[in-house]
Amino acid sequence: MILRLEGTVKHYAWGGYEYLPNLFSQENKDQEPCAEYWLGTHPDGDAQVIDGPVKHLSHLVSHRNTTKGIKDSLPFLLKVLDVRDMLSIQLHPDKATAEVGYQREETEGIDRKAYNRVYRDQNHKPELMVALSDFWLVQGFKQESKIRETLNDRDELKTLVVHLDQGGIQSLYNYIMTAPQDEINQLLKPLGKRIKPLYESNQLSKDNIDFWAARAFLTFNRKGICDRGILSLYLMNLINLKPGEGSYQSPGVLHAYMEGQNVECMATSDNVVRGGLTPKHIDTSQLLEIISFDMGDPEIIKPGSSDSFNTYVTPAPDFQLMTVTKAGNRSLNVSKPRIILVVNGICRLTTNTEEVTLDRGQSVVVYDEPNLSIDLPDDGLVIIASEGK
């Protein structure tokens, strides 16, 4: 069965104004930032089923003449992001931590949408992102030698090396996250005074972390308060992904998206523990409890390619992401539900009983089709998300 879907647009302040409206051939009449497009069954963004037996994807269940179907929810969530301004530095919990945290906050009576709510569901949130454009992010802690070099290269930050000497990255990061605000201001104000004019006069390149720190100064600082997340940027790996390259975020790994467009596939969850570069709630104790202090070079994920599908391999059992980029016809056995989204080009889907043509920005859910034909007349980009193997 093939059923057309309509996802949910999230209007977060960091989003762009053109990419997502253009993807759906719509006008952004209200000039709202359009940050994310969700396709899945998460309660905060349940996709609508167009001309189907039910209204929402989460309500799509087995029917009388169907032996298999979709239960109450999908284990994966597909998103498209347009990152205009930097997202918060953040990490995601593992499943056991999420279950305990959720029950604790439920017992405390914290509303699920409250400002200070950390665990909005009981699931973990491993996630894979694949760049749709030139994309910048920070992820994980650099090797200690690189952190030491980064700090020593900046007179304003040299004093932080003593914490690295005393107790390694854990000691240094704990200091950054728990030091009195006055101490953070004393570190950051001289740095901002030096690098902001360089940024504003276009003297910093994007492969220099000072570029992103200066942008963070201008975006997130409030009167008398420097955002301590700026210091974290100097400890983390700066990554530039080209279209088609990916990055996987394991539970506990600190990361932040900086600029560009991407597609994300993740476990169905919205649990985010923040560590800076945000006006949103920061739960420092939870952050320090679950953060991974592993250090090293980041891994850029490239798909295993064939004439038919490009497959991105991750350890997550919740989801699998494939793309189709080359013109041609290929077949796929769809036993478990899959969401198919066209990002570029036109795609024709054919089964034994029906044919559906998808234009750019259109999507469907497919299930119970042992021989689905996927035809891309010209080179384009089709995203296929499903439960992991």
C-alpha positions in Angstrom: 0.0 0.0 0.0 1.2 3.5 -0.8 -0.3 6.5 1.0 0.6 10.1 0.5 1.8 12.1 3.6 2.0 15.7 4.7 4.5 16.4 7.4 4.8 19.1 10.1 6.9 22.2 9.7 8.6 23.5 12.9 9.1 27.3 13.1 12.1 27.5 15.4 14.0 30.8 15.5 17.2 29.4 14.0 15.5 28.2 10.8 15.8 29.7 7.3 13.1 31.5 5.4 13.4 30.0 1.9 14.6 26.4 1.7 11.7 24.5 3.1 9.0 26.7 1.5 10.8 26.3 -1.9 11.0 22.5 -1.3 7.2 22.4 -1.1 6.7 25.1 -3.8 5.1 27.4 -1.3 5.3 31.0 -0.5 6.5 32.1 3.0 3.9 34.8 3.2 4.3 35.4 6.9 8.1 35.3 6.7 8.3 32.8 9.6 11.6 30.9 10.1 11.0 27.4 8.8 13.5 25.2 10.6 12.5 21.5 10.4 10.1 19.3 8.5 9.0 16.2 10.4 7.7 13.0 8.8 6.8 10.3 11.4 4.5 9.5 14.3 6.0 11.5 17.1 3.2 13.2 19.1 4.7 16.6 18.6 4.6 16.2 14.8 2.4 13.3 13.7 2.3 13.3 9.9 -1.1 13.5 8.1 -2.3 10.8 5.8 -3.8 12.3 2.6 -6.9 10.6 1.3 -6.2 7.5 3.4 -8.3 5.4 5.8 -7.2 7.5 8.8 -6.1 11.1 9.4 -2.7 10.6 11.1 0.1 8.3 10.4 0.1 7.1 14.1 -3.5 5.9 13.6 -2.7 3.8 10.6 -3.3 0.2 11.7 -4.0 -3.2 10.1 -7.3 -3.4 8.3 -9.6 -6.3 7.7 -8.0 -7.5 4.5 -4.4 -6.7 5.5 -2.2 -9.2 7.3 0.4 -6.6 8.3 0.4 -2.9 8.9 1.7 -0.1 11.0 1.2 -0.3 14.7 0.7 2.8 16.9 4.0 4.4 16.0 7.1 4.1 13.9 10.5 3.6 15.6 12.1 6.2 13.4 11.5 9.9 12.6 12.6 11.6 9.3 13.4 15.3 9.2 14.7 17.9 6.8 16.5 20.8 8.5 17.4 24.3 7.3 20.0 25.7 9.7 20.4 29.5 9.3 21.6 30.3 12.9 23.5 27.9 15.1 21.6 25.3 17.1 22.3 24.8 20.8 25.2 22.6 21.9 23.4 19.5 22.9 23.5 15.7 23.4 20.9 13.0 23.7 20.4 10.3 26.4 20.5 6.6 26.0 17.3 4.7 26.5 17.7 3.7 30.1 18.5 7.3 31.1 15.5 8.6 29.1 13.1 6.1 30.8 14.3 7.1 34.3 14.4 10.8 33.6 10.9 10.7 32.0 9.4 8.9 35.0 11.1 11.3 37.4 9.8 14.4 35.7 6.3 12.8 35.4 6.3 12.2 39.2 7.5 15.8 39.8 4.5 17.0 37.8 6.5 18.9 35.2 4.3 19.5 32.1 5.7 17.8 29.0 5.9 21.1 27.2 7.3 23.1 30.2 10.4 25.3 29.7 12.4 23.2 32.2 11.3 19.8 31.0 14.2 17.7 29.8 12.7 14.3 29.0 9.7 14.7 26.8 9.4 11.0 26.1 11.0 7.7 27.2 13.1 7.0 24.2 16.8 7.4 23.2 17.6 9.6 20.2 20.5 8.3 18.2 20.5 10.2 14.9 22.1 10.3 11.5 22.3 13.4 9.4 23.2 13.6 5.8 24.2 16.9 4.2 22.0 18.4 1.5 24.3 21.4 1.0 27.7 22.5 2.3 27.2 21.8 6.0 29.0 22.8 9.2 28.8 21.3 12.6 30.8 20.6 15.7 30.8 17.1 17.2 32.6 15.4 20.1 35.8 16.5 21.9 39.0 16.9 20.0 42.2 15.0 20.8 43.8 16.4 23.9 46.8 17.6 22.0 44.6 19.6 19.6 42.6 21.1 22.5 45.8 22.2 24.2 47.1 23.7 21.0 43.8 25.5 20.4 43.8 27.1 23.9 47.4 28.0 23.8 47.0 29.7 20.5 44.6 32.2 22.1 45.9 34.4 24.9 42.4 34.8 26.3 42.0 31.1 26.8 45.5 29.9 27.9 44.5 29.9 31.6 42.1 27.0 30.8 45.0 24.7 30.1 45.6 24.3 33.9 42.2 22.4 34.2 43.3 20.1 31.4 46.6 19.5 33.2 44.9 18.7 36.5 42.2 16.3 35.4 41.9 16.1 31.6 38.9 16.9 29.5 36.4 16.0 32.2 38.0 18.5 34.6 38.1 21.2 32.0 34.6 20.8 30.8 33.2 20.6 34.3 34.8 23.9 35.1 33.4 25.5 31.9 29.9 24.4 32.8 29.9 25.1 36.5 32.2 28.2 36.9 30.5 31.4 38.2 29.2 33.6 35.5 31.7 36.4 36.4 34.6 34.0 35.7 33.1 33.0 32.3 32.7 36.7 31.4 36.3 37.5 32.3 37.4 34.8 29.9 35.1 35.5 27.1 34.8 39.3 27.0 38.4 39.9 25.8 38.0 37.1 23.3 34.8 38.6 21.9 36.4 42.1 21.8 39.2 40.7 19.6 37.3 38.4 17.2 34.0 40.1 16.6 35.5 42.9 14.5 37.4 40.3 12.5 34.1 38.4 11.8 32.3 41.6 10.9 35.0 42.6 8.5 35.0 39.1 6.8 38.6 38.4 8.0 37.7 35.0 9.4 37.1 31.8 7.4 34.6 29.1 8.3 37.3 26.6 8.9 38.5 28.8 11.8 36.5 28.1 15.0 36.9 31.9 15.8 34.4 32.5 13.0 31.7 30.5 14.7 32.6 31.8 18.2 32.3 35.3 16.9 28.9 34.5 15.4 27.8 33.0 18.7 28.9 36.2 20.5 26.6 38.2 18.3 23.7 35.7 18.4 23.5 34.4 22.0 25.1 36.8 24.4 22.9 38.9 26.6 23.7 42.1 28.5 26.3 41.2 31.1 26.1 37.4 30.3 28.5 35.7 27.9 27.2 32.3 26.8 29.6 29.7 28.3 28.8 27.4 25.3 31.2 29.5 23.3 34.1 28.0 25.3 32.8 24.5 24.4 33.3 25.3 20.7 37.1 25.4 21.3 37.1 21.9 22.7 35.1 20.3 19.9 35.8 18.9 16.4 34.8 21.3 13.6 33.4 19.4 10.6 32.5 20.5 7.1 30.4 18.0 5.2 29.8 18.0 1.5 26.4 17.0 0.0 25.9 13.3 0.5 28.3 13.0 3.5 26.9 12.1 6.9 27.5 12.3 10.6 26.1 10.0 13.3 25.3 11.2 16.9 25.6 8.5 19.5 24.0 8.9 22.9 26.1 11.2 25.1 28.0 12.8 22.3 28.1 16.6 22.4 27.3 18.3 19.1 25.8 21.4 17.4 24.7 22.2 13.9 26.1 25.4 12.6 24.9 26.1 9.1 23.4 24.5 6.1 20.6 22.0 5.1 20.4 18.4 5.9 18.2 15.4 6.2 18.0 13.6 9.6 16.9 10.1 10.5 16.6 9.2 14.2 14.8 7.2 16.8 11.4 8.7 17.5 12.2 11.0 20.3 12.6 14.7 21.1 14.9 14.4 24.2 17.5 17.1 24.1 20.0 17.9 26.9 21.5 21.3 26.2 24.9 22.7 27.0 25.0 26.2 25.7 24.3 28.6 22.7 20.6 28.8 23.6 18.1 30.8 25.6 16.4 27.4 26.4 16.7 25.5 29.6 20.2 24.0 30.5 20.2 21.2 33.0 23.9 21.1 33.9 23.7 18.2 36.3 22.0 16.0 33.7 24.4 17.1 31.1 27.5 16.2 33.2 25.9 12.9 34.2 25.4 11.5 30.8 28.0 13.2 28.6 30.7 11.1 26.9 34.2 12.4 27.4 35.7 10.2 24.6 38.1 12.2 22.5 39.3 11.8 19.0 38.8 12.6 15.3 35.3 12.6 14.0 34.0 10.0 11.5 32.4 11.2 8.3 29.9 8.6 7.0 29.8 7.9 3.3 27.2 5.6 1.9 27.8 2.2 0.6 26.8 2.8 -3.1 25.4 0.6 -5.8 23.6 1.2 -9.0 20.3 1.1 -7.0 20.6 2.5 -3.5 23.1 4.4 -1.4 22.9 3.0 2.2 24.2 4.8 5.3 25.3 2.3 7.9 25.0 3.1 11.7 24.8 1.1 14.9 21.2 2.2 15.6 18.6 -0.5 15.4 15.7 2.0 15.2 16.3 3.3 11.6 18.0 2.9 8.3 18.5 5.6 5.7 19.0 5.1 2.0 19.1 7.5 -0.9 18.5 7.2 -4.7 20.5 9.7 -6.8 20.9 8.0 -10.2 18.4 7.8 -13.0 17.0 4.3 -13.5 14.5 1.8 -12.2 15.1 -0.4 -9.2 12.9 -2.7 -7.0 12.6 -2.9 -3.2 10.9 -5.4 -1.0 8.9 -3.4 1.5 7.9 -5.6 4.4 8.3 -3.0 7.1 6.9 0.6 6.7 9.1 3.0 4.8 8.8 6.7 4.3 9.9 8.0 0.9 10.6 11.7 0.3 11.6 13.4 -3.0 14.1 16.2 -2.4 15.1 16.7 -6.1 13.5 15.5 -9.3 10.5 13.3 -10.0 10.0 9.7 -8.8 7.5 7.1 -9.9 6.5 4.3 -7.5 4.7 1.2 -9.0 3.2 -1.8 -7.4 1.1 -4.6 -8.8 -2.0 -2.5 -8.2 -1.1 1.2 -8.3 1.3 3.8 -9.6 2.1 7.0 -7.8 4.2 9.9 -9.1 6.0 12.1 -6.6 7.3 15.6 -7.3 9.9 17.5 -5.3 8.8 17.9 -1.7 6.2 15.1 -1.8 6.3 12.0 0.4 4.5 8.7 1.0 4.5 5.8 3.4 4.7 2.4 1.8 4.1 -1.0 3.4 3.3 -4.6 2.5 4.7 -4.3 -1.0 7.1 -7.2 -1.8 8.0 -5.7 -5.2 8.0 -1.9 -5.2 9.4 -0.4 -8.3 11.2 3.0 -7.8 11.9 4.8 -11.1 13.9 8.0 -11.2 13.7 9.3 -14.8 16.6 11.7 -14.3 19.3 12.1 -11.6 17.8 13.6 -8.5 17.5 12.8 -4.8 15.0 10.5 -3.1 15.2 9.7 0.6 14.0 6.4 1.9 13.7 5.9 5.7 12.8 2.7 7.5 13.2 0.7 10.6 16.7 -0.6 11.0 17.6 -4.2 10.3 
